[in-house]
Amino acid sequence: PYASDDGTPPPRHCRCSSEWKGSQMAESALDDYLGAVDPGRVALVRELDRLVTGAGPGLEVAVKYRMLVYTLERKYHAWVVAIDAHPRNAVALRFLFGALLDAPPGLLRPGTSSLSTLDIAALADVDAELVSHFVAEATTRHGELQAAWAARALAKRT
């Protein structure tokens, strides 16, 4: 299940069964992911996927790192946003460079030094405008955020 269509194995870091661009293929990645999600969270994940794909034109989706990962130009090591349905109390909408997004203090939960998360406990808690805003910002500013993060990391080493 982890091999590509031509039978070649994926890169060693890849633990995915789907990697797609385009709506029909994106549905396959979503369906693959939903197969491993608690049934009570399926509607929430579907809604978040709808909002992410609507607000982030050009995003490609794949199942990576046990998350539904959205990226630009198949650069999954520098993904933009991810949906993680596995945390105990909520579905996590994760932004790789979320620490640099323009968000009011306390709105995004800090993760690693670069990652920030918007936790959503139920479908009724989805703020479509807020989700769309952050996805659009993370997508349009992705190159800038990635460069700023790299410069920040370099400055810490010197």
PyMOL commands that set and color helices and strands:
alter all, ss='L'
color gray80, all
select helices_A, chain A and resi 23-34+39-55+76-78+98-100+123-125+128-140+142-157
alter helices_A, ss='H'
color red, helices_A
select strands_A, chain A and resi 19-20+60-64+67-71+81-84+91-95+109-110+116-120
alter strands_A, ss='S'
color yellow, strands_A
deselect
rebuild
show_as cartoon
